[in-house]
Amino acid sequence: MSLPHAILTALLEKPSSGLELTRRFDRSIGYFWSATHQQIYRELGKLERDGLIRALPAQAPARGQKKEYEVLPDGRAELARWTAAPQDPKPMRDPLLLRLRSAAVVGTAGVDAELHRHLDLHRRQLATYQEIDRRDFPPEKNSEADRLQHAVLRAGIDLETFWVHWLERTLSDLGD
């Protein structure tokens, strides 16, 4: 149920076309909630049918012109309802952890290389988040909205830091 709420959030931040939403997901929301181009367009159609968003009138009639969407009052109310509703944490489902458990049964061939690959990926993601932190969150940027957005980024930094440390320790424990 979170994808429609991610789209409502993005549209409240800035009315956008489906293509612009896809690009914004790739640059920001996608770091913690990913969606394909097709999923976004499918969800836009559902949100519009449900009366939560609407396509803005085109500036000039043109064939094949992209639709730009905005959130309607019912969409804002739905997002506020969802934001305030209780939700339990989701259990972790990570294929790497399952693969390590399986390696304990069938053997560890290839596991070392995969752990190194994941370590590299998590180091790069951590560096990306740290650069966003330096670039987008100077001390003077301190409104409530800024602090909430920064909290989301810090969660990403903390998770990537966890994975880097865990992978380094796991590789060390395995004798790498």
Secondary structure, DSSP 8 states (H G I E B T S, - for coil): -HHHHHHHHHHHHS-EEHHHHHHHHHHTGGGTS---HHHHHHHHHHHHHTTSEEE---SS--TT---EEEE-HHHHHHHHHHHHS---------HHHHHHHHHHHH--TTHHHHHHHHHHHHHHHHHHHHHHHHHH--TT--SHHHHHHHHHHHHHHHHHHHHHHHHHHHHHHTT-
